[in-house]
Amino acid sequence: MTRCSTILLPDATATHTLGFNLGQKLPANTIILLEGDLGAGKTTLVQGIGAGLGITSSIVSPTFTIIIEYTEGRLPLYHFDLYRLTPSEVAQLQPETYWEGIEFPPGIVAIEWPDRLPYLPQDYLRLHLTYEQHQRQAQLIPIGNFVEF
């Protein structure tokens, strides 16, 4: 991956496939900040990541549970949905415990609605999804010392 990549995603299957490929390649301690409007494909992409990690559980949007942990794959997947929270509420969740590997085994941390985070991790993959004219587009932007794959 170059420092910034744009990928056209003609349908939900392509979005899932992009996630699958990421799930197969991403190393432990990867943080993905998923941006995009409602319906842009964030959860579909995370479902693909889970499939690429070998997770067989059904991956659903954690809108009401906030954080769902999937631990049966190649690496754990920690899926956050911060849509209904304020930055101060997010701070109380202590999301850094997931990406610092202090309390949880290192894995992939996928965060939907990262604009609610009161602070950002030092290194992450910013993945911005747009949906226009019946086609999605993903922009992948590594931030900091994000390990390219």
C-alpha positions as a LaTeX table, in Angstrom:
\begin{tabular}{lrrr}
\hline
Residue & $x$ (\AA) & $y$ (\AA) & $z$ (\AA) \\
\hline
Met1 & 0.00 & 0.00 & 0.00 \\
Thr2 & 1.30 & 3.47 & $-0.81$ \\
Arg3 & 1.00 & 6.30 & 1.69 \\
Cys4 & $-2.52$ & 7.07 & 0.45 \\
Ser5 & $-4.67$ & 4.74 & $-1.64$ \\
Thr6 & $-8.10$ & 5.23 & $-3.15$ \\
Ile7 & $-10.06$ & 2.12 & $-4.05$ \\
Leu8 & $-13.33$ & 2.04 & $-5.99$ \\
Leu9 & $-15.89$ & $-0.34$ & $-4.52$ \\
Pro10 & $-18.73$ & $-0.95$ & $-6.98$ \\
Asp11 & $-20.89$ & $-2.88$ & $-4.50$ \\
Ala12 & $-21.13$ & $-4.26$ & $-0.97$ \\
Thr13 & $-19.30$ & $-7.42$ & $-2.04$ \\
Ala14 & $-16.27$ & $-5.35$ & $-3.06$ \\
Thr15 & $-16.38$ & $-3.56$ & 0.30 \\
His16 & $-16.48$ & $-6.91$ & 2.10 \\
Thr17 & $-13.60$ & $-8.18$ & $-0.06$ \\
Leu18 & $-11.46$ & $-5.15$ & 0.79 \\
Gly19 & $-12.09$ & $-5.89$ & 4.48 \\
Phe20 & $-11.29$ & $-9.58$ & 3.95 \\
Asn21 & $-7.95$ & $-8.70$ & 2.34 \\
Leu22 & $-7.13$ & $-6.34$ & 5.21 \\
Gly23 & $-8.05$ & $-9.01$ & 7.75 \\
Gln24 & $-5.68$ & $-11.47$ & 6.14 \\
Lys25 & $-2.75$ & $-9.03$ & 6.02 \\
Leu26 & $-2.95$ & $-6.63$ & 8.94 \\
Pro27 & $-0.62$ & $-7.27$ & 11.87 \\
Ala28 & $-1.51$ & $-7.23$ & 15.55 \\
Asn29 & $-1.82$ & $-3.78$ & 17.12 \\
Thr30 & $-3.48$ & $-2.30$ & 14.03 \\
Ile31 & $-5.95$ & 0.47 & 14.65 \\
Ile32 & $-8.41$ & 1.35 & 11.89 \\
Leu33 & $-10.45$ & 4.53 & 12.19 \\
Leu34 & $-13.50$ & 4.09 & 9.97 \\
Glu35 & $-15.07$ & 7.30 & 8.71 \\
Gly36 & $-18.13$ & 7.74 & 6.54 \\
Asp37 & $-21.80$ & 8.58 & 6.61 \\
Leu38 & $-24.52$ & 6.17 & 7.69 \\
Gly39 & $-24.78$ & 3.47 & 5.03 \\
Ala40 & $-21.27$ & 4.07 & 3.63 \\
Gly41 & $-20.23$ & 0.48 & 4.36 \\
Lys42 & $-18.26$ & 0.68 & 7.62 \\
Thr43 & $-19.86$ & $-2.39$ & 9.20 \\
Thr44 & $-19.67$ & $-4.34$ & 5.92 \\
Leu45 & $-15.96$ & $-3.61$ & 5.81 \\
Val46 & $-15.52$ & $-4.80$ & 9.42 \\
Gln47 & $-17.44$ & $-7.98$ & 8.57 \\
Gly48 & $-14.90$ & $-8.57$ & 5.82 \\
Ile49 & $-12.01$ & $-7.93$ & 8.22 \\
Gly50 & $-13.49$ & $-10.50$ & 10.59 \\
Ala51 & $-13.84$ & $-13.05$ & 7.79 \\
Gly52 & $-10.23$ & $-12.42$ & 6.76 \\
Leu53 & $-9.15$ & $-13.02$ & 10.36 \\
Gly54 & $-11.03$ & $-16.33$ & 10.37 \\
Ile55 & $-13.79$ & $-15.17$ & 12.72 \\
Thr56 & $-16.89$ & $-17.29$ & 12.21 \\
Ser57 & $-19.22$ & $-15.40$ & 14.58 \\
Ser58 & $-21.75$ & $-13.09$ & 13.01 \\
Ile59 & $-20.34$ & $-9.56$ & 13.07 \\
Val60 & $-22.98$ & $-6.93$ & 13.64 \\
Ser61 & $-22.91$ & $-3.21$ & 14.26 \\
Pro62 & $-22.20$ & $-2.58$ & 17.95 \\
Thr63 & $-24.34$ & 0.59 & 17.94 \\
Phe64 & $-26.10$ & $-0.26$ & 21.19 \\
Thr65 & $-23.39$ & $-2.38$ & 22.83 \\
Ile66 & $-20.61$ & 0.09 & 21.86 \\
Ile67 & $-17.77$ & $-2.51$ & 21.84 \\
Ile68 & $-17.89$ & $-6.12$ & 20.64 \\
Glu69 & $-14.87$ & $-8.38$ & 21.09 \\
Tyr70 & $-14.29$ & $-11.27$ & 18.67 \\
Thr71 & $-11.48$ & $-13.50$ & 19.87 \\
Glu72 & $-11.65$ & $-16.71$ & 17.83 \\
Gly73 & $-9.71$ & $-15.61$ & 14.74 \\
Arg74 & $-6.05$ & $-15.31$ & 13.81 \\
Leu75 & $-6.06$ & $-12.13$ & 15.92 \\
Pro76 & $-8.74$ & $-10.65$ & 18.17 \\
Leu77 & $-11.01$ & $-8.06$ & 16.57 \\
Tyr78 & $-12.29$ & $-5.23$ & 18.76 \\
His79 & $-15.16$ & $-3.46$ & 17.03 \\
Phe80 & $-16.24$ & $-0.07$ & 18.41 \\
Asp81 & $-19.24$ & 2.01 & 17.33 \\
Leu82 & $-19.08$ & 5.43 & 18.97 \\
Tyr83 & $-22.04$ & 6.97 & 17.11 \\
Arg84 & $-24.23$ & 7.54 & 20.18 \\
Leu85 & $-21.48$ & 8.81 & 22.49 \\
Thr86 & $-19.86$ & 12.12 & 23.33 \\
Pro87 & $-16.08$ & 12.44 & 23.60 \\
Ser88 & $-16.32$ & 12.50 & 27.42 \\
Glu89 & $-18.36$ & 9.28 & 27.38 \\
Val90 & $-15.80$ & 7.68 & 25.06 \\
Ala91 & $-12.98$ & 8.71 & 27.40 \\
Gln92 & $-14.70$ & 6.80 & 30.20 \\
Leu93 & $-14.50$ & 3.62 & 28.06 \\
Gln94 & $-10.70$ & 3.97 & 28.01 \\
Pro95 & $-10.32$ & 2.84 & 24.38 \\
Glu96 & $-6.54$ & 3.07 & 24.67 \\
Thr97 & $-6.58$ & $-0.13$ & 26.75 \\
Tyr98 & $-7.45$ & $-1.95$ & 23.52 \\
Trp99 & $-4.74$ & $-0.43$ & 21.37 \\
Glu100 & $-1.98$ & $-0.27$ & 23.96 \\
Gly101 & $-2.18$ & $-4.01$ & 24.67 \\
Ile102 & $-2.28$ & $-3.42$ & 28.43 \\
Glu103 & $-5.48$ & $-5.24$ & 29.33 \\
Phe104 & $-6.39$ & $-6.99$ & 26.09 \\
Pro105 & $-4.37$ & $-9.25$ & 23.78 \\
Pro106 & $-3.02$ & $-7.34$ & 20.75 \\
Gly107 & $-5.38$ & $-7.48$ & 17.81 \\
Ile108 & $-7.18$ & $-5.32$ & 15.27 \\
Val109 & $-9.12$ & $-2.35$ & 16.68 \\
Ala110 & $-11.79$ & $-1.08$ & 14.27 \\
Ile111 & $-13.50$ & 2.13 & 15.39 \\
Glu112 & $-16.59$ & 3.49 & 13.67 \\
Trp113 & $-17.27$ & 7.23 & 14.21 \\
Pro114 & $-13.74$ & 8.06 & 15.43 \\
Asp115 & $-14.59$ & 11.76 & 15.51 \\
Arg116 & $-16.03$ & 10.99 & 18.98 \\
Leu117 & $-12.60$ & 9.97 & 20.28 \\
Pro118 & $-11.25$ & 12.60 & 22.69 \\
Tyr119 & $-7.73$ & 11.75 & 21.48 \\
Leu120 & $-6.27$ & 9.67 & 18.67 \\
Pro121 & $-3.74$ & 6.86 & 18.81 \\
Gln122 & $-0.27$ & 7.72 & 17.56 \\
Asp123 & $-0.30$ & 5.28 & 14.61 \\
Tyr124 & $-3.39$ & 4.14 & 12.72 \\
Leu125 & $-5.02$ & 3.55 & 9.37 \\
Arg126 & $-7.61$ & 6.17 & 8.51 \\
Leu127 & $-10.17$ & 4.54 & 6.23 \\
His128 & $-12.71$ & 6.97 & 4.80 \\
Leu129 & $-15.70$ & 5.49 & 2.96 \\
Thr130 & $-18.00$ & 7.46 & 0.69 \\
Tyr131 & $-21.10$ & 6.33 & $-1.15$ \\
Glu132 & $-22.12$ & 8.32 & $-4.20$ \\
Gln133 & $-24.03$ & 7.46 & $-7.34$ \\
His134 & $-24.47$ & 3.81 & $-6.31$ \\
Gln135 & $-20.74$ & 3.28 & $-5.82$ \\
Arg136 & $-18.53$ & 3.28 & $-2.77$ \\
Gln137 & $-15.02$ & 4.56 & $-2.58$ \\
Ala138 & $-12.46$ & 3.87 & 0.14 \\
Gln139 & $-9.56$ & 6.15 & 0.88 \\
Leu140 & $-6.85$ & 4.50 & 3.00 \\
Ile141 & $-4.47$ & 6.89 & 4.72 \\
Pro142 & $-1.76$ & 5.57 & 7.05 \\
Ile143 & $-1.05$ & 7.98 & 9.91 \\
Gly144 & 2.12 & 8.15 & 11.98 \\
Asn145 & 4.29 & 5.07 & 11.80 \\
Phe146 & 1.49 & 2.83 & 10.64 \\
Val147 & 3.09 & $-0.37$ & 9.33 \\
Glu148 & 2.36 & $-0.66$ & 5.63 \\
Phe149 & 1.46 & $-4.10$ & 4.37 \\
\hline
\end{tabular}
